[in-house]
Amino acid sequence: MRHVLVPERPQAVPYEDRPALVPATEDGQDDRQDGPTPDPALVDYARRVADEHHTAHGKPITRDQLRARLGVSNQLASDLLRTLRTA
Protein backbone atom coordinates (compact mmCIF):
# COMPACT_ATOMS: atom_id res chain seq x y z
CA MET A 1 0.00 0.00 0.00
CA ARG A 2 1.31 3.42 -0.97
CA HIS A 3 0.94 6.41 1.36
CA VAL A 4 0.43 9.85 -0.10
CA LEU A 5 1.22 13.00 1.84
CA VAL A 6 -1.51 15.58 1.57
CA PRO A 7 -0.50 19.18 2.35
CA GLU A 8 -2.24 20.66 5.35
CA ARG A 9 -4.80 23.32 4.44
CA PRO A 10 -5.45 26.31 6.67
CA GLN A 11 -8.50 26.02 8.85
CA ALA A 12 -11.40 28.26 7.95
CA VAL A 13 -13.07 30.18 10.75
CA PRO A 14 -16.63 29.01 11.48
CA TYR A 15 -19.24 31.50 10.25
CA GLU A 16 -20.64 32.15 13.71
CA ASP A 17 -17.17 33.18 14.99
CA ARG A 18 -16.51 35.74 12.24
CA PRO A 19 -17.36 39.41 12.64
CA ALA A 20 -19.71 40.71 9.95
CA LEU A 21 -19.13 43.35 7.29
CA VAL A 22 -21.11 46.40 8.31
CA PRO A 23 -21.36 49.96 7.04
CA ALA A 24 -19.21 52.53 8.79
CA THR A 25 -22.10 54.98 9.06
CA GLU A 26 -25.86 54.71 9.21
CA ASP A 27 -26.24 55.69 5.55
CA GLY A 28 -23.84 52.91 4.50
CA GLN A 29 -21.05 55.22 3.35
CA ASP A 30 -17.58 55.59 4.77
CA ASP A 31 -15.44 58.74 4.75
CA ARG A 32 -14.21 58.02 1.19
CA GLN A 33 -17.78 57.74 -0.11
CA ASP A 34 -17.08 54.49 -1.95
CA GLY A 35 -18.98 51.91 0.06
CA PRO A 36 -19.05 50.03 3.36
CA THR A 37 -15.94 49.40 5.45
CA PRO A 38 -15.09 46.21 7.34
CA ASP A 39 -16.35 45.88 10.89
CA PRO A 40 -13.63 46.92 13.37
CA ALA A 41 -13.90 43.48 15.01
CA LEU A 42 -13.12 41.86 11.64
CA VAL A 43 -10.16 44.21 11.16
CA ASP A 44 -8.86 43.27 14.62
CA TYR A 45 -9.24 39.57 13.85
CA ALA A 46 -7.50 40.00 10.48
CA ARG A 47 -4.67 41.84 12.28
CA ARG A 48 -4.24 38.92 14.70
CA VAL A 49 -4.19 36.43 11.81
CA ALA A 50 -1.67 38.58 9.90
CA ASP A 51 0.53 38.96 12.99
CA GLU A 52 0.46 35.20 13.66
CA HIS A 53 1.43 34.54 10.04
CA HIS A 54 4.31 37.01 10.22
CA THR A 55 5.56 35.47 13.47
CA ALA A 56 5.37 31.93 12.09
CA HIS A 57 6.79 32.62 8.62
CA GLY A 58 8.84 35.80 8.97
CA LYS A 59 7.03 37.58 6.16
CA PRO A 60 3.74 39.47 5.70
CA ILE A 61 0.59 37.57 4.88
CA THR A 62 -0.66 37.78 1.29
CA ARG A 63 -4.19 38.59 0.22
CA ASP A 64 -4.79 34.99 -0.85
CA GLN A 65 -3.51 33.61 2.45
CA LEU A 66 -5.68 36.04 4.41
CA ARG A 67 -8.69 35.21 2.23
CA ALA A 68 -8.21 31.49 2.85
CA ARG A 69 -7.73 31.88 6.61
CA LEU A 70 -10.77 34.11 7.06
CA GLY A 71 -12.98 32.53 4.40
CA VAL A 72 -13.78 35.91 2.83
CA SER A 73 -13.88 37.22 -0.73
CA ASN A 74 -10.82 38.51 -2.60
CA GLN A 75 -12.23 42.04 -2.41
CA LEU A 76 -12.77 41.92 1.35
CA ALA A 77 -9.30 40.41 1.88
CA SER A 78 -7.82 43.24 -0.21
CA ASP A 79 -9.79 45.84 1.78
CA LEU A 80 -8.64 44.31 5.05
CA LEU A 81 -4.98 44.29 3.99
CA ARG A 82 -5.24 47.90 2.84
CA THR A 83 -6.74 48.83 6.20
CA LEU A 84 -4.03 46.95 8.11
CA ARG A 85 -1.24 48.59 6.09
CA THR A 86 -2.58 52.12 6.53
CA ALA A 87 -3.45 51.83 10.23
C-alpha positions in Angstrom: 0.0 0.0 0.0 1.3 3.4 -1.0 0.9 6.4 1.4 0.4 9.8 -0.1 1.2 13.0 1.8 -1.5 15.6 1.6 -0.5 19.2 2.4 -2.2 20.7 5.4 -4.8 23.3 4.4 -5.4 26.3 6.7 -8.5 26.0 8.9 -11.4 28.3 7.9 -13.1 30.2 10.7 -16.6 29.0 11.5 -19.2 31.5 10.3 -20.6 32.2 13.7 -17.2 33.2 15.0 -16.5 35.7 12.2 -17.4 39.4 12.6 -19.7 40.7 9.9 -19.1 43.3 7.3 -21.1 46.4 8.3 -21.4 50.0 7.0 -19.2 52.5 8.8 -22.1 55.0 9.1 -25.9 54.7 9.2 -26.2 55.7 5.6 -23.8 52.9 4.5 -21.0 55.2 3.4 -17.6 55.6 4.8 -15.4 58.7 4.7 -14.2 58.0 1.2 -17.8 57.7 -0.1 -17.1 54.5 -1.9 -19.0 51.9 0.1 -19.0 50.0 3.4 -15.9 49.4 5.5 -15.1 46.2 7.3 -16.4 45.9 10.9 -13.6 46.9 13.4 -13.9 43.5 15.0 -13.1 41.9 11.6 -10.2 44.2 11.2 -8.9 43.3 14.6 -9.2 39.6 13.9 -7.5 40.0 10.5 -4.7 41.8 12.3 -4.2 38.9 14.7 -4.2 36.4 11.8 -1.7 38.6 9.9 0.5 39.0 13.0 0.5 35.2 13.7 1.4 34.5 10.0 4.3 37.0 10.2 5.6 35.5 13.5 5.4 31.9 12.1 6.8 32.6 8.6 8.8 35.8 9.0 7.0 37.6 6.2 3.7 39.5 5.7 0.6 37.6 4.9 -0.7 37.8 1.3 -4.2 38.6 0.2 -4.8 35.0 -0.8 -3.5 33.6 2.5 -5.7 36.0 4.4 -8.7 35.2 2.2 -8.2 31.5 2.8 -7.7 31.9 6.6 -10.8 34.1 7.1 -13.0 32.5 4.4 -13.8 35.9 2.8 -13.9 37.2 -0.7 -10.8 38.5 -2.6 -12.2 42.0 -2.4 -12.8 41.9 1.3 -9.3 40.4 1.9 -7.8 43.2 -0.2 -9.8 45.8 1.8 -8.6 44.3 5.0 -5.0 44.3 4.0 -5.2 47.9 2.8 -6.7 48.8 6.2 -4.0 46.9 8.1 -1.2 48.6 6.1 -2.6 52.1 6.5 -3.4 51.8 10.2 
